[in-house]
Amino acid sequence: MKAQPQVSGIKFQVVLERKELVLQAIRDFQKSRGIPPSILDLAQLTGIMSTSLLRLYLDKLAHDRLIIRYHGLARGIVLVER
C-alpha cells in the first residue's frame, strides 16, 4: 500500500480557505445576478488574478461535488444543492 503524500498544514489550510472563498463568490454572484460568474468575474471578486489558479480551485470544487462545470461553456458553473 502506498503512503499518502504529506502536505504542509499551512499550504493545505490556504487551499481550503481559497476554495471556500471561490465557492462563496460563486454563491453570492449567482444570488445577486441570477447567472453564474465567469472566470474573470471570479478573479475580480476573489482577488485571485491567475485564471490557472481559479480553474484549479474550480476543478477541486467539482471534484468535491460542490459544483458542476461545463467546460467550453461561458459561465458553465452550476452549484450543487445539498
C-alpha positions, 0 to 999 in steps of 0.5 A: 500500500502506498503512503499518502503524500504529506502536505504542509498544514499551512499550504493545505489550510490556504487551499481550503480557505481559497476554495471556500472563498471561490465557492462563496463568490460563486454563491453570492454572484449567482444570488445577486445576478441570477447567472453564474460568474465567469472566470474573470468575474471570479478573479475580480471578486476573489482577488485571485488574478491567475485564471490557472489558479481559479480553474484549479480551485474550480476543478477541486470544487467539482471534484468535491461535488460542490459544483458542476462545470461545463467546460467550453461553456461561458459561465458553465458553473452550476452549484450543487444543492445539498 
